[in-house]
Amino acid sequence: MIISTKTIVSNSDMIKNYKACRDKAGDFGKLFILKNNQPDAVLLPIDEYERFSEIIEYFDNLDEESAKKFLESLPRNGKNRY
C-alpha cells in the first residue's frame, strides 16, 4: 500500500487540530495517525466506514469456498494478477 505523506498526521496534531484533521480525512478518504512515529490509527469519513463495513459484512457471509476464491482474486502488491 502506498500512503501519501499528505494523509499522515501525528497523534499530537490530531489532538490539537481535530477539525482540520477531520476535514483532511474527508478530502483524502482517510487519514493515518502516527504515535511515536508508528502507525496508530486511521480516521475515516463515515461514508468510507459504511462502505468498508458493507464489504466486510459481505465477506463474512460468504461460504468458505467463495471466500477463498474472493481472496485469491484480490490484487497482490497493488497489481492484479490477471
C-alpha positions as CSV (number, residue, x, y, z in Angstrom):
1,M,0.0,0.0,0.0
2,I,1.3,3.4,-0.9
3,I,0.5,6.1,1.6
4,S,0.7,9.8,0.6
5,T,2.5,11.9,3.1
6,K,-0.4,14.3,2.8
7,T,-2.6,11.7,4.6
8,I,-0.3,11.3,7.7
9,V,-0.6,13.3,10.9
10,S,0.9,12.9,14.3
11,N,-1.2,12.0,17.3
12,S,-0.5,15.4,18.9
13,D,-1.5,17.1,15.7
14,M,-4.7,15.2,15.7
15,I,-5.4,16.2,19.3
16,K,-4.6,19.9,18.7
17,N,-6.3,20.3,15.3
18,Y,-9.1,17.7,15.2
19,K,-11.4,19.7,12.9
20,A,-8.6,20.3,10.4
21,C,-7.7,16.6,10.5
22,R,-11.3,15.6,10.1
23,D,-11.6,17.8,7.0
24,K,-8.4,16.4,5.6
25,A,-9.8,12.8,6.1
26,G,-12.8,14.0,4.1
27,D,-10.7,15.3,1.3
28,F,-8.4,12.3,1.1
29,G,-10.8,9.5,2.1
30,K,-8.7,8.5,5.2
31,L,-6.1,9.9,7.5
32,F,-3.3,7.9,9.1
33,I,-2.4,8.9,12.6
34,L,1.1,8.2,14.0
35,K,2.1,7.8,17.6
36,N,5.8,7.9,18.3
37,N,6.4,7.7,14.6
38,Q,4.5,4.4,14.3
39,P,1.0,3.9,12.7
40,D,-1.6,4.0,15.4
41,A,-5.0,4.7,13.9
42,V,-6.9,5.6,10.8
43,L,-9.6,8.3,10.7
44,L,-12.3,7.6,8.1
45,P,-15.2,9.7,7.0
46,I,-18.5,8.0,7.8
47,D,-19.3,7.2,4.2
48,E,-15.9,5.4,3.8
49,Y,-16.5,3.5,7.0
50,E,-20.0,2.4,5.9
51,R,-18.6,1.3,2.5
52,F,-15.9,-0.8,4.2
53,S,-18.5,-2.2,6.7
54,E,-20.6,-3.4,3.7
55,I,-17.6,-5.1,2.2
56,I,-16.7,-6.8,5.5
57,E,-20.3,-7.9,6.1
58,Y,-20.5,-9.3,2.5
59,F,-17.2,-11.2,3.1
60,D,-18.4,-12.6,6.4
61,N,-21.5,-14.0,4.8
62,L,-19.6,-16.0,2.1
63,D,-19.2,-19.7,2.4
64,E,-15.6,-20.9,2.8
65,E,-15.0,-21.8,-0.9
66,S,-16.4,-18.4,-2.1
67,A,-14.3,-16.6,0.4
68,K,-11.2,-18.4,-0.8
69,K,-12.0,-17.5,-4.4
70,F,-12.6,-13.9,-3.4
71,L,-9.3,-13.6,-1.6
72,E,-7.4,-15.2,-4.5
73,S,-8.9,-12.7,-6.9
74,L,-7.5,-9.7,-4.9
75,P,-4.6,-7.9,-6.4
76,R,-1.1,-8.6,-4.9
77,N,1.3,-5.7,-4.3
78,G,-1.1,-3.2,-5.9
79,K,-1.3,-5.2,-9.2
80,N,-4.0,-7.6,-10.3
81,R,-2.5,-11.0,-11.1
82,Y,-4.8,-11.4,-14.2
